[in-house]
Amino acid sequence: MTDWRHWLPDACVGAAVLIAGLLQIHGDSYFGLEPGRLAIVTGLAIAVGLCRRAPGAALLTAWLVGLAHVSSGTTLMPVEIVFVIVAFGCARWGSAATVWLSGLSIPLSAAIAVWWLGRDLFAGLEGSTMTVFIDLLRRAGGPWQPTVMVIMLLALVAPWLAGLALRFVDRARRSQASQVVAEAERDQAEEVARLREQQAQLARDVHDVVGHSLAVILAQAESAQYLPDTDPDRLRQTMDNIATTARASLEDVRQVLASTTGATAAPARHADLDSLIEGVRASGHEVEVTEVGLAQPLPPDLEVVAFRVLQEMLTNAIKHGRRDQPVRVERHWEGDLRIEVSNAVATDREETQPLTASSSDTGGQGIEGMRRRLESVGGRLDTRRRLDPPTFTATAWVPVRPA
């Protein structure tokens, strides 16, 4: 819609005021020849037409009309009642300064009008509507000046207060709409964050499953190269271990992918921490296990965390540890479940890089992934590299609560 169409309703209202004023001038044979009436009617029409789109200009125009009225001594006309429209428009659509100025203008303009009416401007004009009104007040013997001032104040204050009330109602409605939009944007942001967290969790799960299985399979395949040709049974057993590891890995991947559709992975597979240790042993690594305290059943979410964390710890031990030294696994069931995996590392830094969050995995899902997984359930992770003897130790605390 173009600008002139925006102004069209206001122009129509202003034109209606102008026509009403001209009809009054034309119908009043006595006052029609009075100078300044046409200019005053034109100014009123302009002020009314500006009160919605330019309230400040409308207020200024109304004051110019009033001052011209007082200075020229022109008789009051009923069409001047449209001053209430200007008062309403200034309070409804004006700026803060315009609202304050229009509010202060009401008592000031009323006082000027009463002062002006108190002068003998209507002497001998018995046909004037205003003169008849004033004469009635005088004959009643009452204080007509305060009465007129009260009437004028009420006539201007009522529309001004109505405009101010609608202004606050509209502001409250816009504020409520903005709050609804902000809440919708916040909900959308939370949904995006939730989806991203689910994607990150899926990536960590797949990384843990595939990374561990491939590390075990690789270790088993490498150990098969050193088996003597005269021992086909051991070779067959190694190949069977590789197949078993691959099938278990495939089942784990299926369970992880099924969890994205709302299905629940089998907790028995996750809770079987000993199966992880046996898989590493089958790959040719020596594993020493120590368990302190009485094992307790865990809720499914904590079972998954304990299983995945131990899985990643053993994967790192296979990838970065020495094959000629045992991997030590400790499980302490005193308070929280404390899982500690320690493996010997090479003394030559060129042979084995320090195992850190940035170097353990190119995808950044290793130690940092374990830490995020533990923190999500209130646990924590600690990793240390010792020089004497050269070992790397990862310790995880998993909170224990009743299943």
Residue pairs with C-beta under 8 A, 6 or more apart in sequence:
6 53
7 49
7 53
9 52
10 48
10 49
10 50
10 51
10 52
10 53
11 49
13 48
13 49
13 85
14 45
14 46
14 48
14 49
14 50
15 45
15 49
17 41
17 44
17 45
17 48
17 49
17 79
17 82
18 41
18 42
18 44
18 45
20 79
21 37
21 40
21 41
21 42
21 44
21 45
21 77
21 79
22 38
22 41
24 41
24 77
24 78
24 79
25 31
25 32
25 37
25 38
25 41
25 77
26 32
30 125
30 127
31 37
31 75
31 77
31 128
34 74
34 75
35 72
35 74
36 68
36 69
36 72
36 74
37 74
37 75
37 77
39 68
40 65
40 68
40 69
40 74
40 77
40 80
41 77
41 79
43 61
43 62
43 64
43 65
43 68
44 62
44 65
44 79
44 80
44 82
44 83
46 61
47 58
47 59
47 61
47 62
47 65
47 82
47 86
48 58
48 82
48 85
48 86
48 89
49 58
50 57
50 58
50 61
51 58
51 85
51 86
51 88
51 89
51 90
51 93
52 89
52 92
52 93
53 93
55 89
55 90
55 92
55 93
55 94
55 95
55 98
55 102
56 90
56 94
56 95
56 97
56 98
58 86
58 89
58 90
59 86
59 90
59 94
59 98
59 101
59 102
59 105
62 83
62 86
63 105
63 109
66 109
66 112
66 113
68 74
69 76
69 80
70 112
70 116
73 121
75 121
75 122
75 125
75 128
75 130
76 129
76 130
78 129
81 155
83 156
84 155
84 156
84 158
84 159
85 159
86 102
87 102
87 106
87 156
87 157
87 159
87 160
87 163
88 159
88 160
88 162
88 163
89 163
90 98
90 99
90 101
90 102
90 160
90 163
91 99
91 102
91 103
91 159
91 160
91 161
91 162
91 163
91 164
91 167
92 163
92 164
92 166
92 167
93 163
93 167
94 102
99 164
99 167
102 160
103 160
106 153
106 156
106 157
106 160
107 153
109 152
109 156
110 149
110 152
110 153
110 156
111 149
113 148
113 149
113 152
114 145
114 148
114 149
114 152
117 130
117 134
117 145
117 148
118 145
122 128
122 130
122 131
122 134
125 131
126 132
134 144
137 144
137 147
137 148
138 144
198 260
200 372
202 256
202 257
202 260
203 363
203 365
204 308
204 365
204 369
204 372
204 373
205 256
205 259
205 308
206 253
206 256
207 361
207 363
207 365
207 366
207 369
208 308
208 311
208 312
208 315
208 365
208 369
209 249
209 252
209 253
209 256
209 311
210 249
210 253
211 312
211 315
211 361
211 365
212 249
212 276
212 311
212 312
212 314
212 315
213 245
213 246
213 248
213 249
213 252
214 249
215 283
215 315
215 318
215 319
216 245
216 279
216 280
216 282
216 283
216 318
217 242
217 245
217 246
217 283
219 280
219 283
219 284
219 285
219 318
219 323
220 238
220 241
220 242
220 245
220 282
220 283
220 284
221 242
222 284
223 238
223 283
223 284
224 235
224 238
224 239
224 242
227 234
227 235
227 238
241 279
241 282
241 283
244 282
245 279
245 282
245 283
248 275
248 279
251 269
252 269
255 265
255 266
255 269
256 265
258 265
259 265
264 300
265 304
267 300
267 303
267 304
269 275
269 307
270 300
270 303
270 304
270 306
270 307
270 308
271 297
271 298
271 303
271 306
271 307
272 307
273 306
273 307
273 310
273 331
276 307
276 310
276 311
276 314
277 287
277 289
277 314
277 329
280 287
280 314
280 317
280 318
280 327
281 287
283 318
284 323
285 317
285 318
285 321
285 323
285 326
285 327
286 325
286 326
286 327
287 326
287 327
287 328
287 329
288 326
288 327
288 328
288 329
289 329
289 330
289 331
290 328
290 329
290 330
290 331
291 330
291 331
291 332
291 333
292 330
292 331
292 332
292 333
292 334
293 332
293 333
293 334
294 333
295 331
295 333
296 333
296 337
296 400
296 403
297 403
298 306
298 337
298 398
298 400
298 401
298 403
299 401
299 402
299 403
301 377
302 377
302 398
302 399
302 400
302 401
305 373
305 374
305 376
305 377
305 379
305 398
306 337
306 339
306 396
306 398
308 370
308 373
309 339
309 370
309 373
309 374
309 381
309 396
309 398
310 329
310 339
310 341
310 396
312 366
312 369
312 370
313 339
313 341
313 370
313 394
313 396
314 327
314 329
314 341
316 341
316 343
316 355
316 360
316 366
316 367
316 392
316 394
317 327
317 341
317 343
317 392
318 327
320 343
320 345
320 352
320 353
320 355
320 360
320 392
321 327
321 343
321 344
321 345
321 392
322 343
322 344
322 345
322 346
325 343
325 344
327 341
327 342
327 343
328 340
328 341
328 342
328 343
329 339
329 340
329 341
330 338
330 339
330 340
330 341
330 342
331 337
331 338
331 339
331 340
332 338
332 340
333 400
335 400
336 379
336 397
336 398
336 399
336 400
337 397
337 398
337 399
337 400
338 395
338 396
338 397
338 398
339 395
339 396
339 398
340 393
340 394
340 395
340 396
341 393
341 394
342 391
342 392
342 393
342 394
343 391
343 392
344 389
344 390
344 391
345 352
345 355
345 385
345 390
345 391
345 392
346 352
346 390
347 390
353 359
354 385
355 367
355 383
355 385
355 392
356 367
356 383
357 364
357 366
357 367
357 368
357 371
358 364
360 366
360 367
361 367
361 369
367 381
367 383
367 394
370 381
370 394
370 396
371 380
371 381
374 380
374 381
374 396
374 397
374 398
377 398
377 399
378 399
379 396
379 397
379 398
379 399
380 396
380 397
381 394
381 395
381 396
381 397
382 394
382 395
382 396
383 392
383 393
383 394
383 395
384 392
384 393
384 395
385 391
385 392
385 393
386 392
386 393
